[in-house]
């Protein structure tokens, strides 16, 4: 299929572009480069050994989206484009609703004009809010605790209404847990602009000496060792999940929400220890107060992904830590 990836030069978009190409799809990357670099396109082409199209543009530009869908004879869309920093979303909520929700409406309108009604949507486990029970199943109540999570839930609900209104729509909303790691080549990975929010890029920056130490936010949680527990999933497993979702939508219509996680939780200290052990390096850290908005633990029940998509995570924490540092070292040298 010809697949458009909005946000395709981003962290998860670029890895998904790789996997979809290897699956035989022709991918077109559509990105405004607000949080990624165009050089990613050449790196993807280097890895897959063939070209992939790139269009610089914003998903709020409905006319450009419409023209792009037509020009590349798109059959399906994987929609990554959006703002994704939880803390920032509380400071600038309207930016999040405009870029994420309005951007999705713009995309849907463009798709409708071209008769394209197959979408895999990049959603997030943040839609669940604070867990009432674990592991998290898709039936768990959705009660996001921040504008970022609410924007994702609004988009899911819009897509559900759309699928109810027109049986031709085929939608999978993939609810990601904590994506980490990088492609084995180390050529693409998570390279946040500015100061990272997420744990793994901060660990890699401490490991290479770019930062002096890591702050561990809270060691008094009701968890095994008192630090936060999350379901870390290798970005390549996540990318495989998108390919599986597109295959599923070839035979299935309607709207489906599906968790993508390993089903296992690891604490911050366990991640630090695994990183040090597999990479043979030090990661200096100190305990700091809890971060506002954090919950003690959450991890997925990936059973529905197994049943509907025949997908499960294959890579473990060690692979995540090795690939993350390899990318940090290569990017460090390149930049
Ligand atoms: C993981 C753990 C922190 C940084 C967020 C978004 C979520 C998704 C993934 C988009 C927590 C601890 C972190 C640090 C630390 N993004 N930590 N020191 O908050 O679980 O999820 O990213 O979809 O929507 O909410 O990820 O990597 O920020 O934190 O101790 O310097 O690491 O307290 O326990 P989080 P994270």
Boltz pocket constraint, residues with backbone or C-beta under 6 A from the ligand:
constraints:
  - pocket:
      binder: B
      contacts: [[A, 84], [A, 86], [A, 123], [A, 124], [A, 125], [A, 126], [A, 176], [A, 177], [A, 178], [A, 179], [A, 197], [A, 198], [A, 199], [A, 200], [A, 202], [A, 214], [A, 215], [A, 216], [A, 217], [A, 218], [A, 227], [A, 228], [A, 229], [A, 230], [A, 268], [A, 291], [A, 294], [A, 295], [A, 296]]
      max_distance: 6.0
